[in-house]
Amino acid sequence: MLNLPEKIALPLKTDEQGNIRVSGTRVTLDSILRFYLQGSTPEELHEGFPTVPITDIYIIIAYYLANQGDIDRWLQVREIEAERSRSEWEARYTPEQKARAEYFRKLLASGDSYGCL
């Protein structure tokens, strides 16, 4: 007879800064989920994050699917916080840094990668 576990441990831990990371790695939950929501398969996620066991990726996706509403709201808050932080950093840029950032934004928007090294 197969002994089935009552529960499967969620391979996630919150670090000192409040980021949720996959246990034993520096990979964040939002990194895994952003790529998953953009269409990456668990196997592609494992290729992109080789330190994360494929079984952990499947557990994280199952957790997301079972708690999608709450996690989607959490991801929205994280995006707002990231944008606020990015804006604060950019406000301190020198004129040269601002020009460089604008150059790369335009380059990304145009799809032209020839200007990059």
LOTORSE-940781 format. One record per residue: residue number from 1; x, y, z of N, C-alpha, C in turn. Coordinates in steps of 0.001 Angstrom, whole numbers, plus 500000, padded with zeros to 6 digits. Layout:
% residues N
<vexlum NUM	n_east X	n_north Y	n_up Z	ca_east X	ca_north Y	ca_up Z	c_east X	c_north Y	c_up Z>;
...
END
This chain:
% residues 117
<vexlum 1	n_east 500836	n_north 498821	n_up 500000	ca_east 500000	ca_north 500000	ca_up 500000	c_east 500883	c_north 501247	c_up 500000>;
<vexlum 2	n_east 500457	n_north 502250	n_up 499265	ca_east 501178	ca_north 503513	ca_up 499171	c_east 500754	c_north 504429	c_up 500308>;
<vexlum 3	n_east 501727	n_north 504905	n_up 501077	ca_east 501438	ca_north 505854	ca_up 502158	c_east 501408	c_north 507266	c_up 501591>;
<vexlum 4	n_east 500242	n_north 507878	n_up 501594	ca_east 500086	ca_north 509233	ca_up 501068	c_east 500302	c_north 510254	c_up 502170>;
<vexlum 5	n_east 501062	n_north 511298	n_up 501873	ca_east 501257	ca_north 512325	ca_up 502899	c_east 499978	c_north 513135	c_up 503089>;
<vexlum 6	n_east 499759	n_north 513587	n_up 504303	ca_east 498608	ca_north 514443	ca_up 504581	c_east 498783	c_north 515790	c_up 503899>;
<vexlum 7	n_east 500016	n_north 516290	n_up 503917	ca_east 500315	ca_north 517588	ca_up 503324	c_east 501674	c_north 517509	c_up 502636>;
<vexlum 8	n_east 501856	n_north 518366	n_up 501656	ca_east 503149	ca_north 518521	ca_up 500995	c_east 503688	c_north 519883	c_up 501407>;
<vexlum 9	n_east 504929	n_north 519911	n_up 501863	ca_east 505534	ca_north 521162	ca_up 502330	c_east 505715	c_north 522134	c_up 501173>;
<vexlum 10	n_east 505344	n_north 523375	n_up 501416	ca_east 505514	ca_north 524442	ca_up 500427	c_east 506967	c_north 524910	c_up 500502>;
<vexlum 11	n_east 507714	n_north 524832	n_up 499389	ca_east 509144	ca_north 525144	ca_up 499426	c_east 509430	c_north 526646	c_up 499341>;
<vexlum 12	n_east 508802	n_north 527419	n_up 500213	ca_east 508958	ca_north 528873	ca_up 500198	c_east 509282	c_north 529371	c_up 501603>;
<vexlum 13	n_east 510135	n_north 530379	n_up 501661	ca_east 510496	ca_north 531014	ca_up 502928	c_east 510547	c_north 532522	c_up 502721>;
<vexlum 14	n_east 510174	n_north 533273	n_up 503739	ca_east 510283	ca_north 534729	ca_up 503700	c_east 511628	c_north 535125	c_up 504289>;
<vexlum 15	n_east 512388	n_north 535952	n_up 503555	ca_east 513700	ca_north 536377	ca_up 504047	c_east 513572	c_north 537616	c_up 504940>;
<vexlum 16	n_east 514720	n_north 538131	n_up 505409	ca_east 514742	ca_north 539261	ca_up 506336	c_east 514129	c_north 540531	c_up 505741>;
<vexlum 17	n_east 514204	n_north 540689	n_up 504406	ca_east 513650	ca_north 541869	ca_up 503743	c_east 512180	c_north 541707	c_up 503365>;
<vexlum 18	n_east 511608	n_north 540554	n_up 503662	ca_east 510202	ca_north 540325	ca_up 503339	c_east 509968	c_north 539706	c_up 501974>;
<vexlum 19	n_east 511047	n_north 539334	n_up 501265	ca_east 510904	ca_north 538668	ca_up 499968	c_east 510618	c_north 537192	c_up 500190>;
<vexlum 20	n_east 509730	n_north 536642	n_up 499384	ca_east 509441	ca_north 535212	ca_up 499467	c_east 510338	c_north 534513	c_up 498456>;
<vexlum 21	n_east 511183	n_north 533615	n_up 498957	ca_east 512142	ca_north 532901	ca_up 498108	c_east 511883	c_north 531406	c_up 498146>;
<vexlum 22	n_east 512257	n_north 530753	n_up 497042	ca_east 512184	ca_north 529299	ca_up 497004	c_east 513260	c_north 528789	c_up 497961>;
<vexlum 23	n_east 512867	n_north 527909	n_up 498867	ca_east 513764	ca_north 527424	ca_up 499909	c_east 515106	c_north 526978	c_up 499352>;
<vexlum 24	n_east 516168	n_north 527444	n_up 499997	ca_east 517515	ca_north 527040	ca_up 499616	c_east 518063	c_north 527755	c_up 498395>;
<vexlum 25	n_east 517338	n_north 528749	n_up 497861	ca_east 517804	ca_north 529484	ca_up 496681	c_east 517596	c_north 530977	c_up 496910>;
<vexlum 26	n_east 518084	n_north 531771	n_up 495966	ca_east 517831	ca_north 533213	ca_up 495991	c_east 516685	c_north 533585	c_up 495044>;
<vexlum 27	n_east 516068	n_north 532599	n_up 494422	ca_east 514983	ca_north 532814	ca_up 493463	c_east 513714	c_north 533193	c_up 494212>;
<vexlum 28	n_east 513077	n_north 534276	n_up 493759	ca_east 511865	ca_north 534740	ca_up 494429	c_east 510616	c_north 534105	c_up 493835>;
<vexlum 29	n_east 509589	n_north 534054	n_up 494668	ca_east 508297	ca_north 533541	ca_up 494221	c_east 507780	c_north 534361	c_up 493053>;
<vexlum 30	n_east 507889	n_north 535694	n_up 493140	ca_east 507355	ca_north 536500	ca_up 492051	c_east 508121	c_north 536285	c_up 490754>;
<vexlum 31	n_east 509414	n_north 535959	n_up 490802	ca_east 510151	ca_north 535653	ca_up 489573	c_east 509583	c_north 534406	c_up 488897>;
<vexlum 32	n_east 509393	n_north 533363	n_up 489680	ca_east 508834	ca_north 532114	ca_up 489136	c_east 507450	c_north 532384	c_up 488535>;
<vexlum 33	n_east 506603	n_north 533074	n_up 489286	ca_east 505228	ca_north 533286	ca_up 488829	c_east 505141	c_north 534215	c_up 487631>;
<vexlum 34	n_east 505973	n_north 535234	n_up 487572	ca_east 505935	ca_north 536147	ca_up 486411	c_east 506231	c_north 535381	c_up 485122>;
<vexlum 35	n_east 507258	n_north 534543	n_up 485138	ca_east 507574	ca_north 533765	ca_up 483939	c_east 506486	c_north 532739	c_up 483639>;
<vexlum 36	n_east 505937	n_north 532120	n_up 484678	ca_east 504847	ca_north 531166	ca_up 484474	c_east 503644	c_north 531863	c_up 483828>;
<vexlum 37	n_east 503306	n_north 533047	n_up 484323	ca_east 502155	ca_north 533789	ca_up 483786	c_east 502406	c_north 534306	c_up 482373>;
<vexlum 38	n_east 503672	n_north 534390	n_up 481972	ca_east 504011	ca_north 534784	ca_up 480598	c_east 504046	c_north 533569	c_up 479673>;
<vexlum 39	n_east 503756	n_north 532390	n_up 480214	ca_east 503643	ca_north 531208	ca_up 479371	c_east 504755	c_north 530183	c_up 479487>;
<vexlum 40	n_east 505709	n_north 530403	n_up 480378	ca_east 506784	ca_north 529419	ca_up 480535	c_east 506233	c_north 528144	c_up 481162>;
<vexlum 41	n_east 506707	n_north 527016	n_up 480672	ca_east 506330	ca_north 525728	ca_up 481235	c_east 507196	c_north 525457	c_up 482469>;
<vexlum 42	n_east 506794	n_north 524524	n_up 483326	ca_east 507653	ca_north 524171	ca_up 484468	c_east 509063	c_north 523752	c_up 484025>;
<vexlum 43	n_east 509150	n_north 523038	n_up 482925	ca_east 510458	ca_north 522604	ca_up 482434	c_east 511310	c_north 523797	c_up 482001>;
<vexlum 44	n_east 510679	n_north 524777	n_up 481332	ca_east 511404	ca_north 525992	ca_up 480935	c_east 511821	c_north 526796	c_up 482160>;
<vexlum 45	n_east 510955	n_north 526838	n_up 483169	ca_east 511306	ca_north 527526	ca_up 484407	c_east 512513	c_north 526864	c_up 485059>;
<vexlum 46	n_east 512534	n_north 525548	n_up 485057	ca_east 513660	ca_north 524819	ca_up 485643	c_east 514949	c_north 525088	c_up 484860>;
<vexlum 47	n_east 514846	n_north 525191	n_up 483548	ca_east 516028	ca_north 525529	ca_up 482737	c_east 516523	c_north 526931	c_up 483080>;
<vexlum 48	n_east 515613	n_north 527863	n_up 483283	ca_east 515978	ca_north 529235	ca_up 483602	c_east 516434	c_north 529421	c_up 485043>;
<vexlum 49	n_east 515940	n_north 528574	n_up 485918	ca_east 516299	ca_north 528620	ca_up 487341	c_east 516769	c_north 527226	c_up 487755>;
<vexlum 50	n_east 517951	n_north 526815	n_up 487308	ca_east 518400	ca_north 525436	ca_up 487555	c_east 518621	c_north 525096	c_up 489027>;
<vexlum 51	n_east 518722	n_north 526095	n_up 489902	ca_east 518877	ca_north 525801	ca_up 491331	c_east 517560	c_north 525396	c_up 491980>;
<vexlum 52	n_east 516445	n_north 525617	n_up 491267	ca_east 515125	ca_north 525259	ca_up 491801	c_east 514742	c_north 523874	c_up 491276>;
<vexlum 53	n_east 514570	n_north 522912	n_up 492163	ca_east 514156	ca_north 521577	ca_up 491712	c_east 512818	c_north 521638	c_up 490962>;
<vexlum 54	n_east 512700	n_north 520826	n_up 489930	ca_east 511472	ca_north 520800	ca_up 489127	c_east 510256	c_north 520477	c_up 489992>;
<vexlum 55	n_east 510429	n_north 519623	n_up 490993	ca_east 509304	ca_north 519293	ca_up 491877	c_east 508839	c_north 520522	c_up 492644>;
<vexlum 56	n_east 509770	n_north 521378	n_up 493061	ca_east 509393	ca_north 522613	ca_up 493758	c_east 508624	c_north 523542	c_up 492833>;
<vexlum 57	n_east 509023	n_north 523589	n_up 491571	ca_east 508317	ca_north 524437	ca_up 490605	c_east 506864	c_north 523972	c_up 490459>;
<vexlum 58	n_east 506660	n_north 522670	n_up 490341	ca_east 505293	ca_north 522160	ca_up 490234	c_east 504486	c_north 522458	c_up 491500>;
<vexlum 59	n_east 505107	n_north 522329	n_up 492675	ca_east 504403	ca_north 522619	ca_up 493931	c_east 504018	c_north 524094	c_up 493983>;
<vexlum 60	n_east 504931	n_north 524977	n_up 493568	ca_east 504655	ca_north 526417	ca_up 493582	c_east 503517	c_north 526761	c_up 492626>;
<vexlum 61	n_east 503516	n_north 526167	n_up 491451	ca_east 502439	ca_north 526426	ca_up 490488	c_east 501097	c_north 525912	c_up 491029>;
<vexlum 62	n_east 501109	n_north 524730	n_up 491643	ca_east 499878	ca_north 524196	ca_up 492230	c_east 499376	c_north 525117	c_up 493343>;
<vexlum 63	n_east 500286	n_north 525625	n_up 494162	ca_east 499926	ca_north 526577	ca_up 495221	c_east 499317	c_north 527843	c_up 494607>;
<vexlum 64	n_east 499946	n_north 528343	n_up 493546	ca_east 499415	ca_north 529535	ca_up 492868	c_east 498000	c_north 529271	c_up 492345>;
<vexlum 65	n_east 497791	n_north 528163	n_up 491666	ca_east 496486	ca_north 527863	ca_up 491083	c_east 495405	c_north 527704	c_up 492161>;
<vexlum 66	n_east 495797	n_north 527194	n_up 493340	ca_east 494834	ca_north 527017	ca_up 494426	c_east 494540	c_north 528321	c_up 495161>;
<vexlum 67	n_east 495410	n_north 529322	n_up 494995	ca_east 495277	ca_north 530593	ca_up 495724	c_east 495427	c_north 531784	c_up 494797>;
<vexlum 68	n_east 494967	n_north 531642	n_up 493569	ca_east 495241	ca_north 532605	ca_up 492502	c_east 494810	c_north 534034	c_up 492839>;
<vexlum 69	n_east 493639	n_north 534222	n_up 493372	ca_east 493161	ca_north 535574	ca_up 493666	c_east 494057	c_north 536295	c_up 494656>;
<vexlum 70	n_east 494364	n_north 535642	n_up 495761	ca_east 495225	ca_north 536252	ca_up 496782	c_east 496619	c_north 536524	c_up 496243>;
<vexlum 71	n_east 497162	n_north 535583	n_up 495506	ca_east 498523	ca_north 535747	ca_up 494992	c_east 498561	c_north 536816	c_up 493905>;
<vexlum 72	n_east 497541	n_north 536899	n_up 493058	ca_east 497502	ca_north 537955	ca_up 492041	c_east 497478	c_north 539335	c_up 492702>;
<vexlum 73	n_east 496716	n_north 539472	n_up 493792	ca_east 496692	ca_north 540750	ca_up 494514	c_east 498074	c_north 541040	c_up 495115>;
<vexlum 74	n_east 498714	n_north 540024	n_up 495672	ca_east 500059	ca_north 540180	ca_up 496242	c_east 501046	c_north 540602	c_up 495156>;
<vexlum 75	n_east 500956	n_north 539988	n_up 493967	ca_east 501846	ca_north 540360	ca_up 492861	c_east 501624	c_north 541817	c_up 492444>;
<vexlum 76	n_east 500375	n_north 542274	n_up 492440	ca_east 500087	ca_north 543672	ca_up 492097	c_east 500731	c_north 544624	c_up 493099>;
<vexlum 77	n_east 500640	n_north 544306	n_up 494372	ca_east 501269	ca_north 545131	ca_up 495408	c_east 502781	c_north 545146	c_up 495210>;
<vexlum 78	n_east 503372	n_north 543990	n_up 494925	ca_east 504821	ca_north 543913	ca_up 494695	c_east 505225	c_north 544775	c_up 493497>;
<vexlum 79	n_east 504421	n_north 544765	n_up 492458	ca_east 504730	ca_north 545577	ca_up 491270	c_east 504665	c_north 547065	c_up 491598>;
<vexlum 80	n_east 503667	n_north 547475	n_up 492366	ca_east 503543	ca_north 548873	ca_up 492777	c_east 504748	c_north 549276	c_up 493632>;
<vexlum 81	n_east 505140	n_north 548412	n_up 494570	ca_east 506302	ca_north 548697	ca_up 495413	c_east 507576	c_north 548793	c_up 494579>;
<vexlum 82	n_east 507734	n_north 547910	n_up 493613	ca_east 508924	ca_north 547926	ca_up 492752	c_east 508967	c_north 549207	c_up 491921>;
<vexlum 83	n_east 507830	n_north 549640	n_up 491407	ca_east 507778	ca_north 550867	ca_up 490618	c_east 508112	c_north 552082	c_up 491484>;
<vexlum 84	n_east 507590	n_north 552105	n_up 492711	ca_east 507891	ca_north 553200	ca_up 493629	c_east 509386	c_north 553238	c_up 493940>;
<vexlum 85	n_east 509953	n_north 552099	n_up 494214	ca_east 511387	ca_north 552016	ca_up 494505	c_east 512216	c_north 552454	c_up 493301>;
<vexlum 86	n_east 511825	n_north 551995	n_up 492115	ca_east 512512	ca_north 552371	ca_up 490880	c_east 512449	c_north 553882	c_up 490668>;
<vexlum 87	n_east 511289	n_north 554466	n_up 490907	ca_east 511119	ca_north 555917	ca_up 490752	c_east 511996	c_north 556684	c_up 491742>;
<vexlum 88	n_east 512071	n_north 556189	n_up 492974	ca_east 512922	ca_north 556843	ca_up 493971	c_east 514388	c_north 556813	c_up 493549>;
<vexlum 89	n_east 514847	n_north 555675	n_up 493045	ca_east 516228	ca_north 555570	ca_up 492573	c_east 516464	c_north 556490	c_up 491383>;
<vexlum 90	n_east 515551	n_north 556484	n_up 490437	ca_east 515725	ca_north 557302	ca_up 489243	c_east 515696	c_north 558795	c_up 489561>;
<vexlum 91	n_east 514997	n_north 559189	n_up 490599	ca_east 514953	ca_north 560599	ca_up 490992	c_east 516334	c_north 561090	c_up 491431>;
<vexlum 92	n_east 517186	n_north 560163	n_up 491860	ca_east 518535	ca_north 560520	ca_up 492310	c_east 519582	c_north 560429	c_up 491201>;
<vexlum 93	n_east 519160	n_north 560059	n_up 489995	ca_east 520104	ca_north 559942	ca_up 488880	c_east 520741	c_north 561296	c_up 488556>;
<vexlum 94	n_east 521989	n_north 561229	n_up 488115	ca_east 522644	ca_north 562410	ca_up 487561	c_east 522060	c_north 562651	c_up 486172>;
<vexlum 95	n_east 522281	n_north 563831	n_up 485585	ca_east 521788	ca_north 564063	ca_up 484220	c_east 522312	c_north 563022	c_up 483225>;
<vexlum 96	n_east 523551	n_north 562592	n_up 483398	ca_east 524116	ca_north 561581	ca_up 482492	c_east 523396	c_north 560239	c_up 482649>;
<vexlum 97	n_east 523109	n_north 559870	n_up 483892	ca_east 522394	ca_north 558617	ca_up 484134	c_east 520973	c_north 558684	c_up 483573>;
<vexlum 98	n_east 520329	n_north 559833	n_up 483702	ca_east 518977	ca_north 560000	ca_up 483160	c_east 518988	c_north 559857	c_up 481641>;
<vexlum 99	n_east 519993	n_north 560460	n_up 481002	ca_east 520092	ca_north 560361	ca_up 479538	c_east 520334	c_north 558921	c_up 479114>;
<vexlum 100	n_east 521193	n_north 558218	n_up 479827	ca_east 521485	ca_north 556819	ca_up 479500	c_east 520244	c_north 555951	c_up 479688>;
<vexlum 101	n_east 519521	n_north 556168	n_up 480776	ca_east 518301	ca_north 555397	ca_up 481027	c_east 517271	c_north 555645	c_up 479935>;
<vexlum 102	n_east 517118	n_north 556888	n_up 479527	ca_east 516166	ca_north 557220	ca_up 478449	c_east 516580	c_north 556568	c_up 477141>;
<vexlum 103	n_east 517873	n_north 556561	n_up 476858	ca_east 518389	ca_north 555916	ca_up 475650	c_east 518008	c_north 554436	c_up 475635>;
<vexlum 104	n_east 518223	n_north 553747	n_up 476749	ca_east 517915	ca_north 552313	ca_up 476793	c_east 516413	c_north 552057	c_up 476752>;
<vexlum 105	n_east 515605	n_north 552932	n_up 477354	ca_east 514146	ca_north 552770	ca_up 477252	c_east 513690	c_north 552854	c_up 475802>;
<vexlum 106	n_east 514225	n_north 553845	n_up 475069	ca_east 513869	ca_north 554000	ca_up 473656	c_east 514357	c_north 552814	c_up 472841>;
<vexlum 107	n_east 515537	n_north 552334	n_up 473152	ca_east 516093	ca_north 551183	ca_up 472445	c_east 515226	c_north 549943	c_up 472661>;
<vexlum 108	n_east 514807	n_north 549720	n_up 473893	ca_east 513922	ca_north 548590	ca_up 474185	c_east 512583	c_north 548738	c_up 473481>;
<vexlum 109	n_east 512041	n_north 549937	n_up 473484	ca_east 510744	ca_north 550175	ca_up 472848	c_east 510812	c_north 549948	c_up 471347>;
<vexlum 110	n_east 511956	n_north 550273	n_up 470739	ca_east 512080	ca_north 550113	ca_up 469289	c_east 512339	c_north 548676	c_up 468868>;
<vexlum 111	n_east 512802	n_north 547858	n_up 469825	ca_east 513137	ca_north 546470	ca_up 469479	c_east 514487	c_north 546335	c_up 468825>;
<vexlum 112	n_east 515235	n_north 547419	n_up 468719	ca_east 516557	ca_north 547422	ca_up 468087	c_east 517607	c_north 547067	c_up 469125>;
<vexlum 113	n_east 518251	n_north 545932	n_up 468964	ca_east 519283	ca_north 545527	ca_up 469904	c_east 520680	c_north 545810	c_up 469380>;
<vexlum 114	n_east 520796	n_north 546422	n_up 468204	ca_east 522112	ca_north 546662	ca_up 467614	c_east 522896	c_north 547717	c_up 468381>;
<vexlum 115	n_east 522217	n_north 548615	n_up 469058	ca_east 522922	ca_north 549667	ca_up 469799	c_east 523514	c_north 549181	c_up 471091>;
<vexlum 116	n_east 523212	n_north 547945	n_up 471499	ca_east 523728	ca_north 547400	ca_up 472761	c_east 524984	c_north 546582	c_up 472499>;
<vexlum 117	n_east 525832	n_north 546532	n_up 473506	ca_east 527040	ca_north 545701	ca_up 473394	c_east 526717	c_north 544269	c_up 473675>;
END
